[in-house]
Amino acid sequence: MEVIIGKTAGFCFGVANAVNKTTNILDEKENISCLGELVHNKQVTEDLENKGLIIIENLDEARENVIIRSHGVEKGIYNSAKRLGINVIDLTCPKVLKIHNIVEEYSNNGYYILLVGKRTHPEIIGTISYCGKDADIIEDESQVEEKLEEFYKSGIDKLLIVAQTTFSLDKFNKITLLVEDEIKKHTDIQLEIKRTICDATRLRQEETKEIASKVDMMIIIGGKHSSNTNKLYEVSRKYCNNCILIETKEEIDLDKIAKYQRIGIMAGASTPKTSIEAVVEMLNKIC
């Protein structure tokens, strides 16, 4: 059996930065809360909780210090924290903060904003709060016509499109192509497209395609509710007939995978190195 491990598998910069800084803070301070899970990975979350991190869902539950997770939060959270006298430790991914700045600037300049991403994802929930009242969310190609109709009704002649940092590159390209084809019919409309899917996401999806196309089986490691991990699973299924999405090595059925000659491994941006190494070690024993 040959095992091919993705070079881009595991923590991205934003996640590594958030986890490392939180770990250091927990070594130095007490009463540290995090508004929501720091990252979308059960193992990482449990490890940080064991070190003293308190996960909260509402700012009113916060202690003296509250960490803003890597996905970012709604704009109003910062003002609420100040009002409550809570010290904010902002560990929002720099790529997400950049999008907040972009949409706020364009909104102030009279643009209607379409966010491409999952409506319920924390990053999108946070980002849309920076967009003003003239904004909407588009999740897939089937919604393009409907969302553009809403844009036309607004009477605004400037449109900005940005993407959730962990969104599917293929889906984003399909959506923007459809939008561009439609907007060409309206010469009075100014269209701006910002390709804000982060490089780590793009490279990981591209490498997943490459590996999945030449193996008998793909193993995707990461949180079941992690957006970028699920995107990797979707990508791998297009190019490989046998794919599984797992959080830990215990979910692998060794009897079922022993028949495969070449196995590919890819992991989400919130998957710790230890989870990847545990799976590889298990497969090496079969080899």
N, C-alpha and C positions, 0 to 999 in steps of 0.2 A: 504493500500500500504506500502510495506517495501522498504526502500532505503538503498543500500549498497555502502558506499563510500570507494574508494581505499585508503589505508594507505600511498601509495607512490605517490598519486596524487599531482601535482603541482611542484613548483620550485625544481630543482636539485641544488646541491651545486654550480656548475659553473655559473648557471643563477642567483641564489640568490646573489652570490659574485659580479657578474658584475652589477646587478641592484642596489644593496645597495651601492657599491662604486661610481657608476655614480651619484646616488642621492646625496651622500655626497659631491662629487666634484662640482655638480651644486649649492650646497648651499654656496660653498666657492669661486668659480671662474666663470668668464664670458668667452664668446667666446670658448665654448667647442663643438667640432665637433665629430661625430662618423662615421667611415667609414663603411657605410651600417647600417642596423638595428642592434641594440645591441643584441637583441634576436628576434626570430620569433614569435612575438605576437603583434597584432595591438593595443590592449588596453595598454600594457606596453609601446610600442613605443610612442603612443599619450600622455600618462601621462608624459613621460620624455621630449617630445617636449614642452609640456605645461610648464615644469619647466626650459626650456631654452636650451635643447639639440638640436644641429643642425645636421640633418642626411645628409650626403654627399655620393656621389657615386664615386668621384674621389679625390685623395689626393690634387690636385691643388686647390680644393675648400675649403680646410681646413683653420681654423683660427689659433690662437696661439697654441692651444692644440688639439690633435686628439686622440680619444679613439679607441683602437682596440677591436672589438666586441668579444663576447664569442666564436664564431666559428673559430676565427683566420683569418689571411690573408696570402697572398703570401709573400715569403721570401724577395723579392725585395722592398716591401713597406717600410721596416725599413730603408733601405739605401736611398730611395727616400725622406722619411720624414727628415732624417738627412741633405740631400742636400738642402732641402727647408727651413731648420731652424725651423721645426715644432717639438714641444715636444710631444713624444708618451706616452700615458697612456695605457699600455698593459693589457687588461682584458680578454685575451684569456683564456678559461677554462684550468686548469692545466692538465686535461686528454688529451686535444688536443695537448698541448705543449709537453706532453710526447711522443705522436705519432710522432710529428715533429722530436724530438730527435732520436727516434728509426729509422725512415726511413733514416734520414741523416747519422747516424752511419753505418747502413747496406749498404747504397749506397756507402759510402766511402770504405767499405770492399768488394766491388765487387759484390754485390747482385743485381739481377733483382727484382723489387718490383711490386707486384699486390695490388692495393688498392681496397677493396670491399666497394662499396658505390655508391651514386648517383652522376653521373658525374657533374651535374650543382650545386650541393650543395656547399655553401661557404667553409665548412670544407674540402671537397675533393679538391676544387680548391686551397686552401691554402696548404694542405698537399703535393700534388704532386709536388709543387715547391721546396720541400726539398728532392726529390727523385733522382735528377739527370736525365740524359737522358734515362736511362734504366728502364722505369716504364710504367705502364698502369693501366686502371681502369676497373673493372668488376662489372656490376650492377645486374646480375642474373645468374641462373644456365645455361641458354641457351647459354651464352657467354664463358663458360669454355673452350670448345674445341678450339674455335677461338683464345682466349687469350693465351692459352698454346702453340699454334702453333707459335704465334709471339714471345713468350719466347724462344722456341727452335731455331728459326731463329737467335736470338741474339748471340748464341754460348756460353752464360753464363751458368755455371753449379751450380749456387746458386740462390735460389728463396725464397723471403720473402713475406708472405701474412699478411696484416693488414686490419682492418675494420674501417669504419667511426664509431664514438662513438655512434651514434644514429641509427645504421643500425638494421634491423630485425635479431634477434638471430637465428630464424629458417632458414632464407635464408642463413645466413652466414655459419651455420652448413652444409647445403646441398651443398653449393659451395665448402667448404673445403674438404668435403668427396669425392666429384667428383675429385678434384685436387689430393688428396692423392692417390686415386685409379689409376689415370693416371700416376702420378710420380713414383709409385712403379715399373712401367715397365722400368724405366730409373734409373738403380742402380748408375749411375755416378752423379746424380743430388742431391744436398743437399737442403732439404726443411725445412723452418722455418715458423711456423704459430704463430702469436701473436694475442691473442683474446682480441682486444682492444675496443670492445663494452663495454661502461662503466657500472659499477654495477647498477647505478640508472636506466639506460635504461633496462638492463636485468631484474632487479627486478620488474620494472613497467610492462614490457611485460608479465612476469610470473604471476603477480597478476591479470592482465587483463584477461588472460586465465581462471584463477581460478574463478573470479567473473562472467565473461560472461557465463561460463558453468552452472551456477546455477540461472540465472535471466531470466526474460521474455523480458527485454529490457536493452540495454546498451546506455549510453550517454557519449560520449567522448568530453571533453571540451579542446579547444586549437586553435591555429592559423591554418587556412586552408592551409597555405604554410609551416607549421612546419613539418619537416621530422619525428621527433619522435612521434608527435601527430598522423600523418597519419599512422604510423606503428601500433599504438595502435588501431586505427580504423580497420585496416586490420586484426589484431589479433582477435578483438572482433567479427568480422563478421564470423570468422571460427567457433565460439562456441555459437553464439547467432543469431537468425534469424532476430531480430529487433534491429538495431543499427543506431544511428545518430551521426554526427560530427558537433558540434556547437562551435561558438566563444563566444556567450553571451546567456543569458536566453531568450532574445527576439525571438530567433529562435525556441523555443520549442512550439509545438502545444499541448496545455494542453488537448484539447478534444481527441486527438489521443492517448495520453499516459495514460489517466485516467483509461483505461481498464486493464492496466497491474498491476499485483499483486506485482512483485518484480522488482525493477529497480536498475541497477548498474551504478556507476559513476566513471570514471577515467579521469585524466587530464594530459596533456603533461608537459614536463619539463620546458616550458616557460610560463605556465598558472599561473597567479597570484591567490592567495588565495581568493581574493574578487570575482573573476569570479566563482569559485567553490561554495563559500558560497551563492552567489545570486541564483544559480541553486537549491541548496539544500533547501534554504528558500522557493522558489517557489513550489517545490515538497512537502514540509512539509505542505503547505497550502492545498494541495489536500488531503493529508492524514487526 
